Structures are given as C-alpha cells and as structure tokens.
C-alpha cells in the first residue's frame, strides 16, 4: 500500500509539473488577417500585432509564405533615431520609391522567406535614463521570441537575417556583432534562445554608438572633426543614447563602459555574419552642413566595410552619392542577398 501511494504521489507531482511548464511556455494562437498591401497572388499569410513582450510597444507583424518545410526569415527594424517610427514603415514604398518594400517583401515570400517587422520601446527625448540599449534589447527579444515559436511560424532557426534602416540598421548590427546573448539560466524560455543570425542588412546605419571615440577617430577622420564640434551638434542625441542629463554623468566610468558595449565596430569579429550595407542616399559632404548628414553619412558604411574586410567578414557594401565612392561589383540587391544567404 505504501509503495502504491508513493507511486501515485509521484505521478501527481509529475503531471502537475508538466502542466505548469506547459502553461508557462504555451503561446497564443496566430490570428491571420489581410495583408496591408496586395500580395498579388503570392501564397502567404499575414498576422499583425503579435506581442513579443508585455511592454506597450513590443509587437511585431509577420508574413509567412506557404511552405511544407521551415523557411528562412528576415526581421526588419524601423528607424527614427530611436524616438519615432513604427513597424508599419514597410507597408509602403519609402524614400520616393527607392525602397519599395511591398515589392521586396513579395519577392522574399515567393522565395520561401518569411518577413517580420518589429517595433520597440522608444527613447524619451527628455529625461531618458536607460539609453539606447533599451530599444535594442527589445529587438533582441523579438528575435528570441520568434525563435521560441519557430514551429508555430514554420521558421528555420538557422536561417534568420536581421535588417533595418538607420537606428534599425544599427540595432541589427549590434545584435549580430555581439556574442550569443542567450541566457541558459533564465526562467524565461524566450531569453534562453540564441541571438546569432546568418546575415545583416543595414540601410543608412550608424557604424557605432560610441560617438566620442569612433566618430572623431574613425568615421569622420577626413574632416578633422573635434569632439567639441560633435558635442555642440549632438548634445540631445548623446543625452538620449546614454541616458544622461549632465556632463558629469557622461564623463564617468559607467558611461565609458556603456559606450564600449554599443561600439559595433569594436564588436565586429571574424565569426560574425555576412553583411549587406547601403549608405547612398545623401551627398558626401562635411557633417552638420546639412540635416541628417552626420547620422547617415556614407563614411559610416566605409568604416563598417573596412572593419569587415580587416577581420574577414563577407560584405556587400555601397556608399557615397555624387559621386558613388564604392559599389560592390556584384551589384547584389538586399533581397538577392537574403535569398542567397537563407533562401531554400
């Protein structure tokens, strides 16, 4: 009788623990709706406003191609200086039609590559205390969330590309260049997922968010910019990026460490994924001589290419306008790059 009771108790505990684990890991069912732009006969489904965290702005939309086998995936992150923008950026063509997202997304879907667009927590333009790692960490979690539901989305975990423009491009580079940020000890199954990817697409990105060191000594070295000149033009961005409100707060060991953690150029190493980079929208002139020249300057792409070449990372890079300074001889588009890297 005692043995029988012990066995029954053990079965009860086992079933209870299984039920608890299932309740923690169970994800909501996908709800499909009409795509925000015509799919023109492409066989795919669309699901919107999928919560990847419990914050106000942590949702994603995803297009899933009909496929009998797990597909590749592109995860797109919008720009906006980390203080504006939304995931619907890709619903229509941008930059006067130069970036034709509907056509590009249809191309990817036709080639059995899913496409997700992510929004994230924005930085406050006044009184920000956490800094740029806050939105970038949101996007990191979005990647991990999709991986945690790979079977639901019919995604191959080993065929993921991060993409984005401006802040979204910088975020994609930051995630890709870091060592795997999976936390095997986390109680959250999402955070136990890998953050490593197969490729990165970055349009008009920044080469580094360590502005003082990299923009003076590397990105804009041709112009002999001083930190004083940069600071005079970037005070608001610096306060926002690092979550500081005074020079004293900025000039601290804590912020020195923070700047090192968001220095994508320093993080780029030989084991990092292939890159596709394009900074060709703006004339190549002295920073601050025109709006947005500093943050989208061609020389951000130049520095990324030089670092990638130095460590042996494949890169398809284009930069410069009037004239174009460098164009990769392949003329490979970003969607062709994605197809080559993760296509079936």
N, C-alpha and C positions, 0 to 999 in steps of 0.2 A: 504493500500500500504506500509506504514512504517513497519508494522508487517511482511509483506511478505518479504521485503528487509532484515529485521533483521534475519529472519529465513534462507534466502538464504546465508547471510553472515556467519551465524553460521555454516551452512552445509559446506561452503567452507573452513572455518578455521578448522573444524573437519577433513575433508578429507585431508587437507594439512598436519596437524599434524600427521595423521596416515601414510601418505606417507613418512614423514621424519623419523618416528620411524622405519618403515619397511626398509628404506634404510640404517639405522644405524645397525639394527640387522640382516639383510639378510646375510647369509653365502654362500660362493661359493659351487657349486655342487661338490659332491665327484666324482673323476675320478678313476676308478679301473684299475689295471694292473696285470701282472703276479707276483706271489709271488717270492721273491728272493731265496727261497728253495722250493722243491716239497711239496705239501700238501698231497700227497699220497691218493687222493680220499676224503679227508675231505672237507665237503661243507662249503666253506668260501670265502670271497673276500678280496683283498688287495688293499690299497690305500697308496701312498707314498708322501712325501714332502708336507704335509698339513701345511700351515703356521698358527701358533697359536699366533703370534705377528709379528711386522714389522721389527724385527732385522735380521741380516744376518744369524744367526744360529738357529733361533727359528722355527723349523719344526718338525713334527712327522710323523711316519708311523703307519698304523694300519691294523690289520687283524680282520675281522668281520665275526663271524660264521652265517650261515643261521639259522634264528630263527623267529618264529611267535611272540615271546614275547621278551621284553627288556632283555638283557643279562648282566651278570657280566663283569667286565673289570679289567685287570692288566695293569698298566702303568709302563714301565721299563725305568730306567735312567742309562746310562753307567757310568763307572768310568774313571779314567785317571788323578787323582789329580786336577781336575777342570781346567786343562790346556791342555788336549789332549783327544782323544777318539771321538766316533761318534755313531749315532743311529744304524748304520749297525753292531754294535758289536754282535747283536743277530741273524744275518743272518747265522752264522755258529757255530759249537761247539767250546768251548774255554777251556783253561786250560788242554790241552791234551785230550780233550773229556770228562772231568769230568763234565763240564757244557754243556750239549747237548741241546742247545736252540731250534733247529728245532723240535726235538722230543718232547720237553716240550711244545712248542707253539702248536703243533698239538694236544697234549693231552688236553690242555686248550680249544682249538676250538671245539674238539669233545664233550667236556662237556659244550658247550654253554657259554664259557667265551672268550670275545674279548681280544686282546693283542695289546698294543701300545708301541712304542719305541720312546724316546724323545731325541733330542739334545738341547743344551743350549749354551749360551754365555760363552766362555772360559775366564779364568783369564789370564792376561798377566804375563809372568814370570819375566818381568822387568817393573817397573813403574806402577804396578797395584794400583788404587786409590779407588776402590769400595769394593773389598773384596768378601768373599765367599757368602754373601747374594745376590749378583748379579746373579750368575748361579742358586742358589737355588730358587730365586724368579721367574726366568724363568720357572722352572719346576712347581712351584706352579701355574703359569698362565696356563701352559699346561693342568693341571688337571681341572682348572676352565673353560678353553676353551672347553674341551671335554664335561664337564657338560652342558655348554651353548648350545651345539649341540647334546644333548642326544638323541633327537628324530631322528636326521639325522643318528646317529651312531647306533640307536636301543640299547642304553645303559640304564641300570637301575642306576640312580644316587646314589642309596643307596647300591650298590654292587660294590664298587671300592677298589682295593688293589694297593698300591704303592710298587714297587720293584726296586732293583738296586744292583750294586756291588761297593765296595769301596766308592768313592765320591758319586756315585749314591745311594748307600745304606744309607750313612749319610744324603743325601738330603731327601730321603724318610722318614727317622726317624724325621728329623727336621720339615717337613711339618706336619706329623702325630701327633707329640707331642705338636705342638703349638695349642692354642685355635683357634677356627674358624677364619680364616683371611679374610672372606668375607667382602667387604666394601659396605654396603647397600646404601650409599650415592654416590657411584661412578657414573660418567656419562658413564662409560664403562660397558655394561651389563655383560661382561665376569668377571670382578672383583667383581660383586655382587654375584657370585656363591660361594657356600660353599667349604671349603678345608678339611672337615672332611672325613675320609675314614674308611673302615671296617677292614683293616689289612695292615701289612707291611712285606715285605720280604727283608732282608738285608744280602748280602753275603760280607764277609770281610769288614764290615763297621768300621768307627771310632765311638767310644762311645760319643765323644764330640769334638767340635771345640774350646772349651775353654782349650787350650793346657796347659797353665801355671798352672791352678788350678787342672784340672781333671787328666792330665797325671802324674803329680807329686804325688798328694794326693790320687788318686783312682786307675787308670788303672794300673800304674806301681809301686805301693807301695811296692810290693815284692822285687823289685830290688834296692830300695833306690836311685832312680834316683834324681838328683838335677835339678833345673831349669837351672843352668849354663850348665850342660851336655846336656840337651834337647836343649837349645838355640844354643849351638855350632853345633848341628846337624840339627836343624830345622829353621835356620835363614831365608833361602829362602822361606820356606813354610809359616812362620809367616808373613813375609812382604806381601806375596801374599794373604793369608787368610784374613788379616785385612786391606789391602790396605795402609800400612805404609812404609815409607822409612828410618826411623831412630828410635833409641831407645827413643828419646824424644817424637816422635809421638805415639809410642807404649805405653809408660808409661803416659797415660792421662786418664781422666775420660771418655772421648768419647770412647776410646778403651775398657776400663773396661766395659762400658755398652754394647758395641758390642759383647764382649766375652760372656757376660751373655745371650745375645739374640741368640747365636749359641751354647749354652750349652745344648745339647739334654738330658743329664742325669737329669739336673735340671728341664727341661720342662716335663719330663715323669710323668704323674699323673694317678690316678685310672680310669679316664674316657677315657683313650686313647685306641686305637685298639689293637687287638691281634698281636703278633709278631712271625716271623719265622726268626731265626738268625743262620748263619753258618760262623765260623772262624776256618776252619780246614785244610787250605792249607799249612801252614808253621809250622816249628818246634817251640816249646815253649822255646825260649832262650832269653837271655838278649837283650833288644832293642839296635839297632845300631851294633850288632855283625854280621849282615847280611843285605843285601839290603831289604828294604821294611818291615822289621820286626816290626818297630815301628808303622807304619800306618795300618798294617793288623794283628797285634798281637792278639793271642787268648784271651788275657785279656780284649780287648775291648768288646768282646761278654760276657765275665764273668761279667763285670760291668753292662752291659745292663740287663743281667738276674737278677743280684742281685737287681737292682733298680726296675725292673718289678715285681719280687717276693715281694719286700717290699711294693709296692703300690697296689698289687693285679691284675696286668695285665697279662693275659694269654700269655705264651711264649713257643715256641718250639725252644730250643736252642741247638747248638752243637759247641763245641770249643776244641781246642787242637789237636796236632799231635805229635806222638812219645813221649809220649802216648796221646791218646784222653783223655782229662780230664773230659769232661762231654758230654753225648749224651742223648737226651730226650728219655725216654723209649718207646715212641710211634713209633720211627723211621720214623715219618711222613716226606715225601719229601715236597719240596716247592710247587710243583704242587698239591699234595694231600691237602696241607694246603689251597691253593687257592680254590680248589673245595669245601672243607668243609665250608669255610668262605663265599663264594659268589656264589657257584655253584647252579644250579637250580635242 
